[in-house]
Amino acid sequence: MPVDHFVAPENSLEPVRYDIIEMLHRAASDKSHPWRYPTVASVDQNGAPQARVMIVRDFDGTIPQIRVFTDARSPKFAELSANPDIQLVFYDPGAKLHLRASGTAKLHVRDDVTNACWNALPEFGRGDYLSRLPPGAAITSPEDALQDDSFGSENFAVIDIELTEADWLSLSANGHKRARLIWRDGKCEGRWITP
């Protein structure tokens, strides 16, 4: 039976905020956690949404901030360079818990942050950032995209996503519950909203 994540004496939103922070911490450390692989959306040059699945690599609950990795040559990196608005969608089917989180992306490439993350990345995980051609480039066969170790960490990028808003939804046969949280100036405010 799924755990009921909603415990709110006197309609407090503090348990909801705590639940979001706890779930994101677990997603960053547990490879089997359902929130480990959110759908992440940016906006392209034509104003169209572009979504893809990424991996939560780290989470800092004090900011709150989610960290993901990418190739600096990827379209998403260019999109976020032009418009840092970003949104992540998480879903835990066992708990029937949905989170849509919005934030601002800060990009790191060839700096102290990327150097530290690259050095901590296992050897087998580095291959994703060593392809000869940029992500999305046309190729005639999969072998054309083989990795080139001479790139080193040159194309490795880190995206830190500072959350500004979260739309939390707990689905239940006894009635859905939904809340919106907003982080501003180091404080979190929220309100219950209609599911």
N, C-alpha and C positions, 0 to 999 in steps of 0.2 A: 504494500500500500504506500503511495507517495506521501512524503512528509508535507504537512501543511505549513508553508513558510509564512503564513500570515497570523501573527499574534499581535494585536494592537489594543491594549487596554485604553479605554477612554479615547478611542480614535486617534491615538498618537501615530505619527508617521515614522518615528524613530526605529521601530522594528523593521520597517520596509527599507529604510536607508541602510541599516545594519545588514539586512539580508542581501542587498545588492553588493555591498562591499565584500561580504563574506564569500558570496558566489564568484565574484571576479577574482578574489585572492585564490580560491580553489581552482578556477579555470587556468590561472597562470602556472600553477604548480602540479596539477593533475592532468596527465595526457588523456585520460578517459572521461574527464568532466564534460558534460554536454555544452557548456558555455566556452569551451576551449577554442572552438572553431566558429566564430561569428561571421555573418555576412556583413561586409564592410562596403559602404557606398560613398563615392566621391561624385563630383559634377564635372563633366567634360567641357571642352571649349564651346560647345553648342548649347550648353545648359541642360544636357540630358544626364540622368543618373547613370552611373556605372558601378555595378555591384560585383563583388567577388568574395570568396571565402578566404579568411586569413587565420593565422594562429596567434592567440594571446600569448605573448612571451613573458610579460611581466606586468605587475599591477601595483601601483602605489595608492593606497586608500586615503592618504592624508590630503591628496591634491583634489580630486581623484584623477589618476592618469593610467591609461592602458598603453602598453608598448607592443608594437608589431614590427616585423622585418619585411623588407622588400628589395628589389633590384632598382637601383637609382635610374636605370634606363627604361623602366616600365612606364606605361601610360599613366598609371595611378600616381606615380611620383610627379610627373609633369602636371597632372590635374590638380594635385594638392599644392604644388608650388604656385599655381595661378589662383587657386581658391582653396584655402585651408579648411573649409567647412566639411565635416565628415560625419557619417552616421553608422552605427553598428547595431545589428539585430541579433539577439541571443534567444534561444529557446531550449528549455529543458522539458522533454516530453514526459518523463516520469513524474516530475513535480507539477507539470502543466503550468510552467512559469515562463513568461515572456518578458523581454526587456528590449526597448528601443532606446539607445543612448546616442545623444548628439554631442559633438565637441569640436575642438579646433586642433588641427594637426600641426605639429612642429617637426620639421624634417632635419635629419642628421645624415651627413655623408662626409666621409674622410675627416672626422673630428674625434675628440676624446671619447664621446659616447659610442660611436661606431667601432672605434678601436677596442674598447673594453668589451663590447658585445661580441665582436668578431673573435677575440681571443678566448672568450668563454664558450663559443659555439663549437660543438664537436666536429671533428674532421668530416664526418659523413654529411653533416648539415650544411657545410659550406658550398657544396656543389650546386645548390639552387641559385647561387649568385655568380657562378663562373661560366655561364654559357657564352659561346663565342659571339652570338648575336643577341640583340635586345629582346626582351619578352614581346611576343606578338609579331615578330618579324616573319615574313613569308619564307618558307624553306621547302625544298623538294623532297626531303626525307628526314626522319627523326635524327639520323646521324649528323646532319648539318648543325644541330644544336648542341653537340657534345661540349663538355666543359673544357676550359682552357685554364689550367692552374696558374698560368703566368699573370692572370688578372689580380690574384690575391684578393684583398678586400676593397679594391678600387670601385666596384659597382655595388657594394653592400651598403644598404641604407636602413636607418632606424626611423620609425614614425612613432612619436610620442603624442598620444591623443588625450588632451585635457578635457574631461567631461564637463559640459555646461548644463545638460538637461538629461533626465531619464524618465521614460514612460514605462512604468511597471504594471504588469497585468498578471493576476493570479486567476487561473481558470478553475471553476469548481461547479459540480452539479448542484451545489447548495447556493450558488450565486457567485458570479465573478466579482473580483475586487480590483480596482485600478487606481493608481496614484501617479502624480507627476512631481518630480523633484527637480529643483534648479539650484545649481552651485554658482554663487556670485560672491566675490570678495572674501573668499575663504569660509563662507557660511553656506549651509544648505537649508533651503526653504522648500515647502511642498504643500500639496493639497490633494484631497481625494477628488477624483473625476469619475464621470459615468463610464462604465466599461463599454 
